[in-house]
Amino acid sequence: MSARHRAPAPPAQHRPRLPRVGRFAWRDVRNGPAITVMVLAGIGLAYVAVAPRHWLRGVLLMALAMAVASLLRVLLPASKAGLLAVRSRVVDSVWYAGVAAAMLVLGLWLRASGRT
């Protein structure tokens, strides 16, 4: 029997990878909307902090939420990033980090200038 007449080998069985016990792996995050809700909750907390006239605290919380969004967009693939994935990974993460930096700089600059 020649190699041409042999039956093809059956495909190898792939077992699903289970997450390691006691260790969190970002690739195992299955719920993309939960990531978006987490970032939006940070922004919501910032709005709550602004209410009693602590605007700088609110701006810093918003900047932190945007920085977390940037970090999550870098770490998570598009299929698991939920609504954080709008464009390519690089563009999204740079955009979120840029917004966070701009909010941080402008908030601190307004505080230092005494215009509020």
Backbone atoms as SQL, in Angstrom:
CREATE TABLE atoms (id INTEGER PRIMARY KEY, chain TEXT, resi INTEGER, resn TEXT, atom TEXT, x REAL, y REAL, z REAL);
INSERT INTO atoms VALUES
  (1, 'A', 1, 'MET', 'N', 0.849, -1.176, 0.000),
  (2, 'A', 1, 'MET', 'CA', 0.000, 0.000, 0.000),
  (3, 'A', 1, 'MET', 'C', 0.891, 1.235, 0.000),
  (4, 'A', 2, 'SER', 'N', 0.681, 2.083, -0.940),
  (5, 'A', 2, 'SER', 'CA', 1.516, 3.275, -1.045),
  (6, 'A', 2, 'SER', 'C', 0.946, 4.389, -0.167),
  (7, 'A', 3, 'ALA', 'N', 1.703, 5.444, -0.015),
  (8, 'A', 3, 'ALA', 'CA', 1.297, 6.570, 0.832),
  (9, 'A', 3, 'ALA', 'C', 0.081, 7.275, 0.241),
  (10, 'A', 4, 'ARG', 'N', -0.080, 7.170, -1.069),
  (11, 'A', 4, 'ARG', 'CA', -1.223, 7.804, -1.709),
  (12, 'A', 4, 'ARG', 'C', -2.545, 7.144, -1.370),
  (13, 'A', 5, 'HIS', 'N', -2.524, 5.851, -1.072),
  (14, 'A', 5, 'HIS', 'CA', -3.743, 5.106, -0.845),
  (15, 'A', 5, 'HIS', 'C', -4.111, 4.946, 0.623),
  (16, 'A', 6, 'ARG', 'N', -3.319, 5.504, 1.509),
  (17, 'A', 6, 'ARG', 'CA', -3.643, 5.403, 2.934),
  (18, 'A', 6, 'ARG', 'C', -4.795, 6.326, 3.288),
  (19, 'A', 7, 'ALA', 'N', -5.552, 5.915, 4.272),
  (20, 'A', 7, 'ALA', 'CA', -6.650, 6.755, 4.753),
  (21, 'A', 7, 'ALA', 'C', -6.067, 7.920, 5.545),
  (22, 'A', 8, 'PRO', 'N', -6.671, 9.078, 5.420),
  (23, 'A', 8, 'PRO', 'CA', -6.141, 10.216, 6.189),
  (24, 'A', 8, 'PRO', 'C', -6.301, 9.977, 7.683),
  (25, 'A', 9, 'ALA', 'N', -5.351, 10.509, 8.411),
  (26, 'A', 9, 'ALA', 'CA', -5.389, 10.371, 9.876),
  (27, 'A', 9, 'ALA', 'C', -6.544, 11.192, 10.425),
  (28, 'A', 10, 'PRO', 'N', -7.207, 10.675, 11.457),
  (29, 'A', 10, 'PRO', 'CA', -8.310, 11.451, 12.052),
  (30, 'A', 10, 'PRO', 'C', -7.756, 12.707, 12.711),
  (31, 'A', 11, 'PRO', 'N', -8.540, 13.779, 12.719),
  (32, 'A', 11, 'PRO', 'CA', -8.050, 15.011, 13.347),
  (33, 'A', 11, 'PRO', 'C', -7.817, 14.810, 14.840),
  (34, 'A', 12, 'ALA', 'N', -6.811, 15.479, 15.323),
  (35, 'A', 12, 'ALA', 'CA', -6.496, 15.386, 16.758),
  (36, 'A', 12, 'ALA', 'C', -7.624, 16.013, 17.567),
  (37, 'A', 13, 'GLN', 'N', -7.941, 15.393, 18.659),
  (38, 'A', 13, 'GLN', 'CA', -8.984, 15.920, 19.534),
  (39, 'A', 13, 'GLN', 'C', -8.407, 17.054, 20.372),
  (40, 'A', 14, 'HIS', 'N', -9.085, 18.189, 20.350),
  (41, 'A', 14, 'HIS', 'CA', -8.639, 19.338, 21.130),
  (42, 'A', 14, 'HIS', 'C', -9.514, 19.458, 22.362),
  (43, 'A', 15, 'ARG', 'N', -8.866, 19.469, 23.495),
  (44, 'A', 15, 'ARG', 'CA', -9.610, 19.681, 24.729),
  (45, 'A', 15, 'ARG', 'C', -9.617, 21.169, 25.039),
  (46, 'A', 16, 'PRO', 'N', -10.737, 21.674, 25.526),
  (47, 'A', 16, 'PRO', 'CA', -10.764, 23.101, 25.876),
  (48, 'A', 16, 'PRO', 'C', -9.807, 23.383, 27.023),
  (49, 'A', 17, 'ARG', 'N', -9.149, 24.531, 26.943),
  (50, 'A', 17, 'ARG', 'CA', -8.220, 24.905, 28.004),
  (51, 'A', 17, 'ARG', 'C', -8.998, 25.463, 29.175),
  (52, 'A', 18, 'LEU', 'N', -8.726, 24.959, 30.320),
  (53, 'A', 18, 'LEU', 'CA', -9.367, 25.439, 31.536),
  (54, 'A', 18, 'LEU', 'C', -8.481, 26.475, 32.196),
  (55, 'A', 19, 'PRO', 'N', -9.077, 27.475, 32.846),
  (56, 'A', 19, 'PRO', 'CA', -8.250, 28.476, 33.530),
  (57, 'A', 19, 'PRO', 'C', -7.498, 27.847, 34.692),
  (58, 'A', 20, 'ARG', 'N', -6.339, 28.398, 34.949),
  (59, 'A', 20, 'ARG', 'CA', -5.551, 27.908, 36.078),
  (60, 'A', 20, 'ARG', 'C', -6.244, 28.280, 37.379),
  (61, 'A', 21, 'VAL', 'N', -6.212, 27.380, 38.308),
  (62, 'A', 21, 'VAL', 'CA', -6.860, 27.608, 39.598),
  (63, 'A', 21, 'VAL', 'C', -6.024, 28.593, 40.399),
  (64, 'A', 22, 'GLY', 'N', -6.688, 29.605, 40.960),
  (65, 'A', 22, 'GLY', 'CA', -6.007, 30.567, 41.818),
  (66, 'A', 22, 'GLY', 'C', -5.263, 31.648, 41.060),
  (67, 'A', 23, 'ARG', 'N', -5.387, 31.663, 39.757),
  (68, 'A', 23, 'ARG', 'CA', -4.683, 32.673, 38.985),
  (69, 'A', 23, 'ARG', 'C', -5.610, 33.197, 37.899),
  (70, 'A', 24, 'PHE', 'N', -5.719, 34.512, 37.814),
  (71, 'A', 24, 'PHE', 'CA', -6.619, 35.130, 36.846),
  (72, 'A', 24, 'PHE', 'C', -5.886, 35.322, 35.530),
  (73, 'A', 25, 'ALA', 'N', -6.474, 34.875, 34.452),
  (74, 'A', 25, 'ALA', 'CA', -5.902, 35.054, 33.123),
  (75, 'A', 25, 'ALA', 'C', -6.837, 35.937, 32.310),
  (76, 'A', 26, 'TRP', 'N', -6.307, 37.008, 31.743),
  (77, 'A', 26, 'TRP', 'CA', -7.141, 37.945, 30.987),
  (78, 'A', 26, 'TRP', 'C', -7.765, 37.279, 29.783),
  (79, 'A', 27, 'ARG', 'N', -7.089, 36.297, 29.203),
  (80, 'A', 27, 'ARG', 'CA', -7.645, 35.669, 28.008),
  (81, 'A', 27, 'ARG', 'C', -8.874, 34.825, 28.312),
  (82, 'A', 28, 'ASP', 'N', -9.110, 34.536, 29.592),
  (83, 'A', 28, 'ASP', 'CA', -10.262, 33.732, 29.964),
  (84, 'A', 28, 'ASP', 'C', -11.489, 34.563, 30.299),
  (85, 'A', 29, 'VAL', 'N', -11.404, 35.859, 30.150),
  (86, 'A', 29, 'VAL', 'CA', -12.571, 36.705, 30.388),
  (87, 'A', 29, 'VAL', 'C', -13.555, 36.440, 29.260),
  (88, 'A', 30, 'ARG', 'N', -14.733, 35.989, 29.598),
  (89, 'A', 30, 'ARG', 'CA', -15.687, 35.570, 28.590),
  (90, 'A', 30, 'ARG', 'C', -16.784, 36.594, 28.333),
  (91, 'A', 31, 'ASN', 'N', -16.948, 37.561, 29.214),
  (92, 'A', 31, 'ASN', 'CA', -18.089, 38.444, 29.124),
  (93, 'A', 31, 'ASN', 'C', -17.627, 39.849, 28.761),
  (94, 'A', 32, 'GLY', 'N', -17.629, 40.162, 27.462),
  (95, 'A', 32, 'GLY', 'CA', -17.198, 41.475, 26.989),
  (96, 'A', 32, 'GLY', 'C', -18.014, 42.626, 27.544),
  (97, 'A', 33, 'PRO', 'N', -19.350, 42.506, 27.607),
  (98, 'A', 33, 'PRO', 'CA', -20.126, 43.618, 28.160),
  (99, 'A', 33, 'PRO', 'C', -19.779, 43.951, 29.603),
  (100, 'A', 34, 'ALA', 'N', -19.318, 42.997, 30.369),
  (101, 'A', 34, 'ALA', 'CA', -18.944, 43.270, 31.760),
  (102, 'A', 34, 'ALA', 'C', -17.762, 44.234, 31.820),
  (103, 'A', 35, 'ILE', 'N', -16.860, 44.141, 30.871),
  (104, 'A', 35, 'ILE', 'CA', -15.714, 45.045, 30.818),
  (105, 'A', 35, 'ILE', 'C', -16.199, 46.477, 30.562),
  (106, 'A', 36, 'THR', 'N', -17.118, 46.621, 29.628),
  (107, 'A', 36, 'THR', 'CA', -17.660, 47.943, 29.322),
  (108, 'A', 36, 'THR', 'C', -18.408, 48.514, 30.511),
  (109, 'A', 37, 'VAL', 'N', -19.186, 47.682, 31.178),
  (110, 'A', 37, 'VAL', 'CA', -19.936, 48.131, 32.348),
  (111, 'A', 37, 'VAL', 'C', -18.978, 48.588, 33.447),
  (112, 'A', 38, 'MET', 'N', -17.860, 47.891, 33.600),
  (113, 'A', 38, 'MET', 'CA', -16.887, 48.251, 34.623),
  (114, 'A', 38, 'MET', 'C', -16.299, 49.647, 34.345),
  (115, 'A', 39, 'VAL', 'N', -15.954, 49.919, 33.091),
  (116, 'A', 39, 'VAL', 'CA', -15.406, 51.235, 32.743),
  (117, 'A', 39, 'VAL', 'C', -16.478, 52.317, 32.911),
  (118, 'A', 40, 'LEU', 'N', -17.697, 52.033, 32.464),
  (119, 'A', 40, 'LEU', 'CA', -18.773, 53.007, 32.611),
  (120, 'A', 40, 'LEU', 'C', -19.122, 53.247, 34.079),
  (121, 'A', 41, 'ALA', 'N', -18.975, 52.236, 34.926),
  (122, 'A', 41, 'ALA', 'CA', -19.203, 52.425, 36.361),
  (123, 'A', 41, 'ALA', 'C', -18.171, 53.382, 36.943),
  (124, 'A', 42, 'GLY', 'N', -16.939, 53.299, 36.464),
  (125, 'A', 42, 'GLY', 'CA', -15.911, 54.248, 36.909),
  (126, 'A', 42, 'GLY', 'C', -16.250, 55.669, 36.516),
  (127, 'A', 43, 'ILE', 'N', -16.764, 55.841, 35.310),
  (128, 'A', 43, 'ILE', 'CA', -17.162, 57.182, 34.873),
  (129, 'A', 43, 'ILE', 'C', -18.383, 57.649, 35.664),
  (130, 'A', 44, 'GLY', 'N', -19.304, 56.735, 35.964),
  (131, 'A', 44, 'GLY', 'CA', -20.462, 57.091, 36.789),
  (132, 'A', 44, 'GLY', 'C', -20.051, 57.523, 38.182),
  (133, 'A', 45, 'LEU', 'N', -19.072, 56.837, 38.763),
  (134, 'A', 45, 'LEU', 'CA', -18.555, 57.244, 40.077),
  (135, 'A', 45, 'LEU', 'C', -17.940, 58.642, 40.010),
  (136, 'A', 46, 'ALA', 'N', -17.319, 58.943, 38.882),
  (137, 'A', 46, 'ALA', 'CA', -16.740, 60.274, 38.728),
  (138, 'A', 46, 'ALA', 'C', -17.829, 61.342, 38.732),
  (139, 'A', 47, 'TYR', 'N', -18.942, 61.075, 38.066),
  (140, 'A', 47, 'TYR', 'CA', -20.044, 62.040, 38.072),
  (141, 'A', 47, 'TYR', 'C', -20.634, 62.202, 39.471),
  (142, 'A', 48, 'VAL', 'N', -20.685, 61.124, 40.226),
  (143, 'A', 48, 'VAL', 'CA', -21.179, 61.208, 41.600),
  (144, 'A', 48, 'VAL', 'C', -20.221, 62.038, 42.455),
  (145, 'A', 49, 'ALA', 'N', -18.925, 61.909, 42.205),
  (146, 'A', 49, 'ALA', 'CA', -17.940, 62.678, 42.974),
  (147, 'A', 49, 'ALA', 'C', -18.009, 64.163, 42.647),
  (148, 'A', 50, 'VAL', 'N', -18.438, 64.511, 41.449),
  (149, 'A', 50, 'VAL', 'CA', -18.531, 65.917, 41.051),
  (150, 'A', 50, 'VAL', 'C', -19.713, 66.600, 41.740),
  (151, 'A', 51, 'ALA', 'N', -20.748, 65.860, 42.048),
  (152, 'A', 51, 'ALA', 'CA', -21.975, 66.439, 42.594),
  (153, 'A', 51, 'ALA', 'C', -21.748, 67.300, 43.838),
  (154, 'A', 52, 'PRO', 'N', -20.989, 66.861, 44.845),
  (155, 'A', 52, 'PRO', 'CA', -20.816, 67.727, 46.024),
  (156, 'A', 52, 'PRO', 'C', -19.681, 68.747, 45.866),
  (157, 'A', 53, 'ARG', 'N', -19.491, 69.259, 44.666),
  (158, 'A', 53, 'ARG', 'CA', -18.510, 70.306, 44.382),
  (159, 'A', 53, 'ARG', 'C', -17.065, 69.859, 44.542),
  (160, 'A', 54, 'HIS', 'N', -16.790, 68.614, 44.285),
  (161, 'A', 54, 'HIS', 'CA', -15.410, 68.125, 44.267),
  (162, 'A', 54, 'HIS', 'C', -15.081, 67.769, 42.820),
  (163, 'A', 55, 'TRP', 'N', -15.036, 68.781, 41.985),
  (164, 'A', 55, 'TRP', 'CA', -14.893, 68.555, 40.559),
  (165, 'A', 55, 'TRP', 'C', -13.554, 67.920, 40.207),
  (166, 'A', 56, 'LEU', 'N', -12.479, 68.278, 40.906),
  (167, 'A', 56, 'LEU', 'CA', -11.171, 67.714, 40.587),
  (168, 'A', 56, 'LEU', 'C', -11.146, 66.214, 40.861),
  (169, 'A', 57, 'ARG', 'N', -11.757, 65.792, 41.946),
  (170, 'A', 57, 'ARG', 'CA', -11.843, 64.371, 42.256),
  (171, 'A', 57, 'ARG', 'C', -12.587, 63.635, 41.139),
  (172, 'A', 58, 'GLY', 'N', -13.660, 64.249, 40.639),
  (173, 'A', 58, 'GLY', 'CA', -14.416, 63.652, 39.541),
  (174, 'A', 58, 'GLY', 'C', -13.601, 63.560, 38.260),
  (175, 'A', 59, 'VAL', 'N', -12.848, 64.617, 37.960),
  (176, 'A', 59, 'VAL', 'CA', -12.011, 64.607, 36.759),
  (177, 'A', 59, 'VAL', 'C', -10.929, 63.538, 36.878),
  (178, 'A', 60, 'LEU', 'N', -10.342, 63.407, 38.039),
  (179, 'A', 60, 'LEU', 'CA', -9.308, 62.385, 38.228),
  (180, 'A', 60, 'LEU', 'C', -9.892, 60.979, 38.121),
  (181, 'A', 61, 'LEU', 'N', -11.097, 60.773, 38.637),
  (182, 'A', 61, 'LEU', 'CA', -11.737, 59.460, 38.498),
  (183, 'A', 61, 'LEU', 'C', -12.073, 59.149, 37.043),
  (184, 'A', 62, 'MET', 'N', -12.518, 60.166, 36.304),
  (185, 'A', 62, 'MET', 'CA', -12.791, 59.944, 34.874),
  (186, 'A', 62, 'MET', 'C', -11.505, 59.614, 34.121),
  (187, 'A', 63, 'ALA', 'N', -10.437, 60.317, 34.435),
  (188, 'A', 63, 'ALA', 'CA', -9.155, 60.035, 33.789),
  (189, 'A', 63, 'ALA', 'C', -8.682, 58.627, 34.135),
  (190, 'A', 64, 'LEU', 'N', -8.886, 58.210, 35.375),
  (191, 'A', 64, 'LEU', 'CA', -8.514, 56.852, 35.773),
  (192, 'A', 64, 'LEU', 'C', -9.354, 55.816, 35.029),
  (193, 'A', 65, 'ALA', 'N', -10.640, 56.073, 34.866),
  (194, 'A', 65, 'ALA', 'CA', -11.504, 55.138, 34.133),
  (195, 'A', 65, 'ALA', 'C', -11.059, 55.023, 32.676),
  (196, 'A', 66, 'MET', 'N', -10.676, 56.123, 32.075),
  (197, 'A', 66, 'MET', 'CA', -10.200, 56.077, 30.691),
  (198, 'A', 66, 'MET', 'C', -8.855, 55.372, 30.587),
  (199, 'A', 67, 'ALA', 'N', -8.001, 55.535, 31.596),
  (200, 'A', 67, 'ALA', 'CA', -6.717, 54.822, 31.598),
  (201, 'A', 67, 'ALA', 'C', -6.943, 53.319, 31.748),
  (202, 'A', 68, 'VAL', 'N', -7.902, 52.934, 32.583),
  (203, 'A', 68, 'VAL', 'CA', -8.248, 51.507, 32.725),
  (204, 'A', 68, 'VAL', 'C', -8.803, 50.979, 31.403),
  (205, 'A', 69, 'ALA', 'N', -9.631, 51.775, 30.722),
  (206, 'A', 69, 'ALA', 'CA', -10.157, 51.367, 29.417),
  (207, 'A', 69, 'ALA', 'C', -9.017, 51.152, 28.425),
  (208, 'A', 70, 'SER', 'N', -8.027, 52.031, 28.450),
  (209, 'A', 70, 'SER', 'CA', -6.877, 51.876, 27.558),
  (210, 'A', 70, 'SER', 'C', -6.104, 50.603, 27.867),
  (211, 'A', 71, 'LEU', 'N', -5.883, 50.353, 29.139),
  (212, 'A', 71, 'LEU', 'CA', -5.160, 49.145, 29.543),
  (213, 'A', 71, 'LEU', 'C', -5.930, 47.887, 29.161),
  (214, 'A', 72, 'LEU', 'N', -7.238, 47.888, 29.394),
  (215, 'A', 72, 'LEU', 'CA', -8.047, 46.720, 29.036),
  (216, 'A', 72, 'LEU', 'C', -8.072, 46.512, 27.528),
  (217, 'A', 73, 'ARG', 'N', -8.083, 47.585, 26.772),
  (218, 'A', 73, 'ARG', 'CA', -8.094, 47.448, 25.310),
  (219, 'A', 73, 'ARG', 'C', -6.790, 46.865, 24.811),
  (220, 'A', 74, 'VAL', 'N', -5.676, 47.177, 25.492),
  (221, 'A', 74, 'VAL', 'CA', -4.392, 46.595, 25.109),
  (222, 'A', 74, 'VAL', 'C', -4.352, 45.113, 25.460),
  (223, 'A', 75, 'LEU', 'N', -4.880, 44.752, 26.627),
  (224, 'A', 75, 'LEU', 'CA', -4.762, 43.382, 27.107),
  (225, 'A', 75, 'LEU', 'C', -5.759, 42.414, 26.499),
  (226, 'A', 76, 'LEU', 'N', -6.950, 42.876, 26.174),
  (227, 'A', 76, 'LEU', 'CA', -7.999, 41.972, 25.713),
  (228, 'A', 76, 'LEU', 'C', -8.102, 41.964, 24.192),
  (229, 'A', 77, 'PRO', 'N', -8.380, 40.788, 23.611),
  (230, 'A', 77, 'PRO', 'CA', -8.631, 40.763, 22.167),
  (231, 'A', 77, 'PRO', 'C', -9.972, 41.429, 21.847),
  (232, 'A', 78, 'ALA', 'N', -10.160, 41.771, 20.598),
  (233, 'A', 78, 'ALA', 'CA', -11.371, 42.499, 20.192),
  (234, 'A', 78, 'ALA', 'C', -12.637, 41.715, 20.493),
  (235, 'A', 79, 'SER', 'N', -12.574, 40.400, 20.407),
  (236, 'A', 79, 'SER', 'CA', -13.772, 39.594, 20.650),
  (237, 'A', 79, 'SER', 'C', -14.210, 39.618, 22.111),
  (238, 'A', 80, 'LYS', 'N', -13.302, 39.940, 23.012),
  (239, 'A', 80, 'LYS', 'CA', -13.630, 39.944, 24.434),
  (240, 'A', 80, 'LYS', 'C', -13.652, 41.338, 25.044),
  (241, 'A', 81, 'ALA', 'N', -13.311, 42.356, 24.274),
  (242, 'A', 81, 'ALA', 'CA', -13.253, 43.717, 24.800),
  (243, 'A', 81, 'ALA', 'C', -14.610, 44.403, 24.802),
  (244, 'A', 82, 'GLY', 'N', -15.596, 43.797, 24.204),
  (245, 'A', 82, 'GLY', 'CA', -16.935, 44.382, 24.209),
  (246, 'A', 82, 'GLY', 'C', -16.970, 45.691, 23.446),
  (247, 'A', 83, 'LEU', 'N', -17.653, 46.677, 24.005),
  (248, 'A', 83, 'LEU', 'CA', -17.808, 47.962, 23.329),
  (249, 'A', 83, 'LEU', 'C', -16.559, 48.835, 23.391),
  (250, 'A', 84, 'LEU', 'N', -15.521, 48.380, 24.085),
  (251, 'A', 84, 'LEU', 'CA', -14.260, 49.126, 24.073),
  (252, 'A', 84, 'LEU', 'C', -13.563, 48.992, 22.726),
  (253, 'A', 85, 'ALA', 'N', -13.876, 47.945, 22.003),
  (254, 'A', 85, 'ALA', 'CA', -13.263, 47.706, 20.698),
  (255, 'A', 85, 'ALA', 'C', -14.086, 48.398, 19.623),
  (256, 'A', 86, 'VAL', 'N', -13.621, 49.549, 19.185),
  (257, 'A', 86, 'VAL', 'CA', -14.321, 50.304, 18.148),
  (258, 'A', 86, 'VAL', 'C', -13.500, 50.293, 16.871),
  (259, 'A', 87, 'ARG', 'N', -12.230, 50.576, 16.995),
  (260, 'A', 87, 'ARG', 'CA', -11.328, 50.601, 15.851),
  (261, 'A', 87, 'ARG', 'C', -10.259, 49.547, 16.084),
  (262, 'A', 88, 'SER', 'N', -9.090, 49.723, 15.536),
  (263, 'A', 88, 'SER', 'CA', -8.011, 48.761, 15.774),
  (264, 'A', 88, 'SER', 'C', -7.521, 48.899, 17.219),
  (265, 'A', 89, 'ARG', 'N', -6.831, 47.903, 17.693),
  (266, 'A', 89, 'ARG', 'CA', -6.364, 47.892, 19.082),
  (267, 'A', 89, 'ARG', 'C', -5.450, 49.075, 19.376),
  (268, 'A', 90, 'VAL', 'N', -4.538, 49.366, 18.463),
  (269, 'A', 90, 'VAL', 'CA', -3.585, 50.459, 18.680),
  (270, 'A', 90, 'VAL', 'C', -4.308, 51.803, 18.729),
  (271, 'A', 91, 'VAL', 'N', -5.196, 52.034, 17.776),
  (272, 'A', 91, 'VAL', 'CA', -5.912, 53.321, 17.733),
  (273, 'A', 91, 'VAL', 'C', -6.778, 53.488, 18.975),
  (274, 'A', 92, 'ASP', 'N', -7.503, 52.440, 19.358),
  (275, 'A', 92, 'ASP', 'CA', -8.352, 52.527, 20.540),
  (276, 'A', 92, 'ASP', 'C', -7.545, 52.804, 21.797),
  (277, 'A', 93, 'SER', 'N', -6.476, 52.063, 22.000),
  (278, 'A', 93, 'SER', 'CA', -5.709, 52.228, 23.242),
  (279, 'A', 93, 'SER', 'C', -5.021, 53.589, 23.300),
  (280, 'A', 94, 'VAL', 'N', -4.503, 54.063, 22.154),
  (281, 'A', 94, 'VAL', 'CA', -3.874, 55.387, 22.136),
  (282, 'A', 94, 'VAL', 'C', -4.923, 56.464, 22.377),
  (283, 'A', 95, 'TRP', 'N', -6.102, 56.301, 21.787),
  (284, 'A', 95, 'TRP', 'CA', -7.177, 57.280, 21.959),
  (285, 'A', 95, 'TRP', 'C', -7.608, 57.361, 23.428),
  (286, 'A', 96, 'TYR', 'N', -7.855, 56.200, 24.052),
  (287, 'A', 96, 'TYR', 'CA', -8.278, 56.190, 25.458),
  (288, 'A', 96, 'TYR', 'C', -7.194, 56.768, 26.365),
  (289, 'A', 97, 'ALA', 'N', -5.951, 56.414, 26.107),
  (290, 'A', 97, 'ALA', 'CA', -4.847, 56.951, 26.923),
  (291, 'A', 97, 'ALA', 'C', -4.697, 58.458, 26.705),
  (292, 'A', 98, 'GLY', 'N', -4.884, 58.916, 25.477),
  (293, 'A', 98, 'GLY', 'CA', -4.798, 60.346, 25.195),
  (294, 'A', 98, 'GLY', 'C', -5.893, 61.139, 25.885),
  (295, 'A', 99, 'VAL', 'N', -7.104, 60.608, 25.877),
  (296, 'A', 99, 'VAL', 'CA', -8.210, 61.277, 26.577),
  (297, 'A', 99, 'VAL', 'C', -7.932, 61.316, 28.080),
  (298, 'A', 100, 'ALA', 'N', -7.417, 60.216, 28.627),
  (299, 'A', 100, 'ALA', 'CA', -7.087, 60.187, 30.054),
  (300, 'A', 100, 'ALA', 'C', -6.015, 61.220, 30.388),
  (301, 'A', 101, 'ALA', 'N', -4.986, 61.299, 29.564),
  (302, 'A', 101, 'ALA', 'CA', -3.912, 62.260, 29.814),
  (303, 'A', 101, 'ALA', 'C', -4.415, 63.692, 29.686),
  (304, 'A', 102, 'ALA', 'N', -5.235, 63.957, 28.673),
  (305, 'A', 102, 'ALA', 'CA', -5.762, 65.310, 28.486),
  (306, 'A', 102, 'ALA', 'C', -6.640, 65.719, 29.669),
  (307, 'A', 103, 'MET', 'N', -7.480, 64.818, 30.146),
  (308, 'A', 103, 'MET', 'CA', -8.337, 65.135, 31.292),
  (309, 'A', 103, 'MET', 'C', -7.496, 65.406, 32.529),
  (310, 'A', 104, 'LEU', 'N', -6.476, 64.598, 32.736),
  (311, 'A', 104, 'LEU', 'CA', -5.608, 64.763, 33.893),
  (312, 'A', 104, 'LEU', 'C', -4.865, 66.104, 33.833),
  (313, 'A', 105, 'VAL', 'N', -4.279, 66.407, 32.700),
  (314, 'A', 105, 'VAL', 'CA', -3.513, 67.646, 32.556),
  (315, 'A', 105, 'VAL', 'C', -4.425, 68.866, 32.684),
  (316, 'A', 106, 'LEU', 'N', -5.557, 68.857, 31.987),
  (317, 'A', 106, 'LEU', 'CA', -6.453, 70.017, 32.055),
  (318, 'A', 106, 'LEU', 'C', -7.048, 70.210, 33.450),
  (319, 'A', 107, 'GLY', 'N', -7.395, 69.109, 34.120),
  (320, 'A', 107, 'GLY', 'CA', -7.935, 69.228, 35.475),
  (321, 'A', 107, 'GLY', 'C', -6.929, 69.800, 36.451),
  (322, 'A', 108, 'LEU', 'N', -5.697, 69.294, 36.381),
  (323, 'A', 108, 'LEU', 'CA', -4.656, 69.793, 37.275),
  (324, 'A', 108, 'LEU', 'C', -4.263, 71.228, 36.920),
  (325, 'A', 109, 'TRP', 'N', -4.283, 71.565, 35.628),
  (326, 'A', 109, 'TRP', 'CA', -3.948, 72.915, 35.210),
  (327, 'A', 109, 'TRP', 'C', -5.015, 73.904, 35.697),
  (328, 'A', 110, 'LEU', 'N', -6.275, 73.547, 35.581),
  (329, 'A', 110, 'LEU', 'CA', -7.333, 74.430, 36.070),
  (330, 'A', 110, 'LEU', 'C', -7.229, 74.637, 37.576),
  (331, 'A', 111, 'ARG', 'N', -6.897, 73.580, 38.281),
  (332, 'A', 111, 'ARG', 'CA', -6.751, 73.681, 39.743),
  (333, 'A', 111, 'ARG', 'C', -5.596, 74.588, 40.113),
  (334, 'A', 112, 'ALA', 'N', -4.477, 74.444, 39.403),
  (335, 'A', 112, 'ALA', 'CA', -3.287, 75.238, 39.710),
  (336, 'A', 112, 'ALA', 'C', -3.475, 76.712, 39.316),
  (337, 'A', 113, 'SER', 'N', -4.261, 76.963, 38.269),
  (338, 'A', 113, 'SER', 'CA', -4.437, 78.344, 37.812),
  (339, 'A', 113, 'SER', 'C', -5.407, 79.115, 38.689),
  (340, 'A', 114, 'GLY', 'N', -6.178, 78.428, 39.495),
  (341, 'A', 114, 'GLY', 'CA', -7.124, 79.101, 40.393),
  (342, 'A', 114, 'GLY', 'C', -8.334, 79.653, 39.684),
  (343, 'A', 115, 'ARG', 'N', -8.662, 79.132, 38.526),
  (344, 'A', 115, 'ARG', 'CA', -9.804, 79.654, 37.762),
  (345, 'A', 115, 'ARG', 'C', -11.118, 79.041, 38.190),
  (346, 'A', 116, 'THR', 'N', -11.107, 78.179, 39.143),
  (347, 'A', 116, 'THR', 'CA', -12.378, 77.543, 39.545),
  (348, 'A', 116, 'THR', 'C', -12.770, 77.985, 40.935);
